[in-house]
Amino acid sequence: MKRRDFLKAGAIAGTTAAAGTIAAPAISQGAREFKLVMSWPKNFPGLGTAAARFAARVGAMSDGKMNVKVFAGGELVHPLKCHDAVQEGTADMYHSAEYYYQGKALGYSFFASVPFGLIPAEIDAWIHHGGGQALWDKLGADFGVKHFACGNSGSQMGGWFKQPVTSLDDFKGLKMRMPGLGGRVIDALGGSSVTLAGSEIMPALEAGTIDATEWVGPWNDLAFGFYKLVKFYHYPGFHETGTVLSFGINKGVWDGLSASEQAIIESAATAENNYDLAEFNANNATALTTLLDQHGVELVEFSDDLFRGMGEAARDVLSTVGNTDPQTKEIYDSFMAFRKDVIGWSKLSDQTYMNKRELVDFYSWSFNRQNLKNPLPSGSGFIFSTVCVLHL
C-alpha cells in the first residue's frame, strides 16, 4: 500500500468518526462537548484515527449527548504537552503515550512501555488484573488526571539507521530519537537520546539533528516515509514491546460525570484498546512488504550478543529509575513482580506455540527472506525468546 493510500484511508476513517461524533440533533438538545488533544497528526494511521474512533464511540454510546472534539497535535497545544493541557484545564481529555510525561513522574513510563518489558496481552493483564490500574489512578491523582488504556501499537521495530548496527560500540555518539525509558538505555550505551513528536522526526533526520530514529512499526513508519532517508530497518525493538496508548481526562471533569457517563468513557477506551492493536497487527504485515519490495528497505536483526548487551544496560537503567522515589518504586516493584510471574505462562503458551508453528511450513512469510540481514532461522520464535530469557 502506498503512503498516500494510508493517508487517504486515515482521512476517510477520521471523516466517518467526526460524522458519528457530532450529531446536529444532539447539539440542539444541549449536548456536552469535550476537548480532546492528542500527540498525533490528524488522522494519522492507528494513532490519530484511534482518538477519532474513541470520540465516535462516546458520541454513539451516549446517543449524541457527549461530543468529543479532537484536536491534532500542535493544533491547540504542542503534541508533547497534552498532559499539561488536561491538568491545567485547557483541554478536558488527551490521547497520548505516558512516557512523554516522565519528566512529571518517572512512574508514568511504566504505563507506556518498559525496555524488555511486557507484550500487549501481558501489559493489559497487569493493568486490569495485576494492580496496574490502581497504581495509575494513584499516580494520576497527584496531577488531577484520570487515566485509561486506549490503544496499543503492539511489538515495535528496533529503529531506522544509516548503517547496520552490529555491536554496542555503534551506539556510542549516536543521536537517536527514542523517548521514555528506552531513551535512557540509549544514553547508557553511550548514545544521546532525543524526544521528538512524530511530526518533528523527518525534519530532524533531514537536518542531521538526529542520526537514527524509532517510531512504531511498518504501518506508521511507511506513512512518515523514513525509508526516503534511511534504509536499514532493525528488529526486534527492545524498548517498546507492547506500547500502551493512553487516555487522560481532567479529574474534576471525570468526577462531574454520572456513573453511566463514566462507564461510557471507560468502555469506549477499552474497546479502542482492543481494536487498535488488531488494526496495527493487520496493517503492519502489508506495510512491511511494501517497504521491502517497493522501497529497497533492508531488514537487520539485532544479534543475540547485541541484544544481551542492551538487556544488561536496561537492567541497570530500570533498577536506578525504579528506586528513585517511593512512588516510582511501588510501580516498579509491581510491574517487575508481574513480569516475573507472567513470563512463565507466556513461554509455555505463546512462545512454545510460535516456535512450533515454524515447523509447519505450509504458510510462508509474506516478504522475501533475501531482504533480511542476519536472517531469522526457522523455529527461533525470535521476539518472545529473546525478551523472556533476560532476567531483569
VENCOR-V713070 format. One line per field, one symbol per residue. phi: phi as a letter, one per 30 degrees, with the letter a starting at -180 (. if undefined). burial: # if it has 9 or more other ideal C-beta (glycine too) atoms within 8 Angstrom, else .. A space follows every 50 residues. Layout:
phi->???
burial->???
//
This chain:
phi->.deddddddddddddddddddcceddddcidccccccbdcddideicddd dddedddddddchidbcccccdejdcbeeccddeddddjdbcbbbabddd cdddaddeddcbabehccdeddddddddbcjdddddddddddcibcbbdb kadidcddkcbdbeccadddddidcbdadidedddedddjcbdbcbdedc deeddddidbcaabbbaeddddddieedcbccccaddccbclddcccbbe ddddddddedddddddddddddedddddddddddddddeddddcbidcdb ddddddddddddddedddddddcdaedddddeddddddeddddeddddcd dddddddddccdccddcdddddchedddidhdddddddddcd
burial->.....##.###.##.###.####..##...#..################# ############.##########...#.#..######..########### ##..#######################..#.#..#######.######## ###########..##..#.###.##########################. ##.##....#.#############.##..#.################### #.##..#...##.##########.###.###.##########....#### ##...######.######..##....##########.##..##..##..# ##.###.#........#...###..#...#########.#.#
//
